[in-house]
């Protein structure tokens, strides 16, 4: 039988291992967003036209709350992602700000949802609704199909004619929030 001190030591190891795992998941989303920005040659950041003059990345890592659908910027190293106990996946998103003209406002952020599992250096990445990509954490070349999938889905959405949107992508009887979930984007103005 384990002694109390041994159980405490195991618990400390358990907490450290889980914290490191959560930090690695958040690190992946940060690197993935930066790689996407590099691939599409996005400008680095823009300055909000408010009194605080805050800078916002054009392509940024986000947290995603699957229960509410809310996204928030993924901040410092201590920020954690949502974890699904049922299937062991992390939930996150990547936001891509697009603008109607160079340096113009308002900018619109298109948000792509990510679900993934980390297995040592392997990642099972899902980009809802239909993208499944086995990738390696340290092999950026293995990320290319997922990045291309994200951009092609955005391009398809941006190329839809107003009358095609409901008819070609979705069942016209579905609500707008259901429509957005089907194609993997959440719109913000």
N, C-alpha and C positions, 0 to 999 in steps of 0.2 A: 504494500500500500504506500502511496506517495505521502510524504510529510508536507506539512503546511508550507514550509520554506520552499520546497521543490515546486509545489503548486503555484506559489507566488512567482517563482522564477519562470515557470511555463507561461503564466499569465502575462508577465512582462514581455516575453518573447512573442506571444500571440499579438499583443497590442502593437509592438514595434513592426512586426511583419504586416499587419493589416494597415497600419499608417503608411508604411512604405509602398504598399500595393495601391492605396488610394492616391498617394502623391504621384506614383508612376502613371496612373490612369489620367490624372489631370495634366501631367507633363506631355503625354501622348497627344491630347487634344490641342495643347498650345503649339506643339511642333507641327501637327497636322494642319492647323490653321495657317501657320507661317509658311509651310510648304505650298499650300494652295495659293496664298498671296504671291509667292515667288513664281509659281507656274503660270498664273494669269497676268503677271506683271502689274499687280495692283500698286497704286501709290501707297506709301506707308500709312499716313494718318491725315486726318483733317481736323481743323479747329472749329468747335461749335461756336456759333455766333451769339453766345450769351455773355453775361458779365464775368463768368469764371474762365472763359476761353479754354475750356477743357479740350484735350486732344483725344480723338477716337480713331482706332485702327479701322482701315477700310475692310480688312478681313480679320475677324477676331474670334477667339475661342469663347464659348458661352457655356454656362451651366443650363440644364434643362430639367424642369420639374414635370415628370410625366403625369402627375395627378392634376396639376393646374394648367399645364402647357406653357407656363411662364419661363422666360429665358432671362438670364442676368449675365453680365460680363464675368468671365472667369478671371479672378484677380490674382493675388499673390500665391506663393507656394503652399500656404496653409488652406487654400480653398479646395473643397472637395466636391465631387460630382455626385449625382443621385445614383443610388445603387438599388437594383431590383433583386430582392432576396429570393424571389420565385425562380428566376432563371440565371442568376449570377451575372447580370450584365450591368455595365455602367451606362448612364444616359448623359448625353452632352449635345452640343450643337456648335455649328460654325456659322457666323453671320457674315454676309457679304454686302457691304454698302455700295449701292449703285446711285449714280447721279444723272439728272436729265441733260446736263451739259458740264463741261470741265469746270470743276470747283463750284458748281451751282448747288443751291439748296432749293427744295428739300431733297435730302438723300433718302433713299428707301433701303432698308436692311432686309435682305432675303435670308432666311434662316434655314439651314439644312440640319436636320436631326441626325444624330449618330447614336447607335447602340453598339456596344462592343464588350468582348471578353478578352482579358489578358491571360495568356498562359506562358509564363516566362518571357521569351522573346517573340512569341507568336500572338497575333491578334485576330480574332474573328470579328470583323467589322460589318455592321448592317447599316445601310442607308435606306430607311423606309421609303417607299413601301416594298421595293423589290430587289434592292442591291445587297448582295452578300459577297464579302471579299476577305479571303484569307491573306493576311499581310504579315510582314516581319517588322518588328519595332525599329530595328537598326538598318533596314534595307529600304531606302526611299524609292528605289525602282519598283518594289512590290506594291507601293502605294498608288502608282500611276493609274491602274484601272479604276480605283475608287475615286480618285480626283477627276478623271475624265467623265465618270458616271455623274458626279455631282454637277459638273459644268454643263454636260449635255442635257441633263434634266432642267437646269435653269434656262438654257438656250431654247429648249422646246417650249417651256412655259412662256418665255418672253416673245416667241414667234407665233403664239396662238392669236388668231383673229378673235375679236370680241364675241362673235356668234359661235365660234368653235369651242370656247372654253368649257362650257357645261356639256355640250353635246359630244365632243370628242374625248375628253378626259374623264368625264364623270357621268353618273346617273343624274339627270336634271332634277330629280326630286330630292337629292341630298342637300343638306344645309351647307352653308359656306364653310363652316369650321370642318365639316367632314370632307369637303372638297380639298381644303388645304392639307389635311392630314394624308389624303391619298397620294398627293404628289410630293409630299415631304417638305413643303415650305410653309412658313408662317410669315405673313406680311406685316410690316410695321411702317408707318409713315412718320 
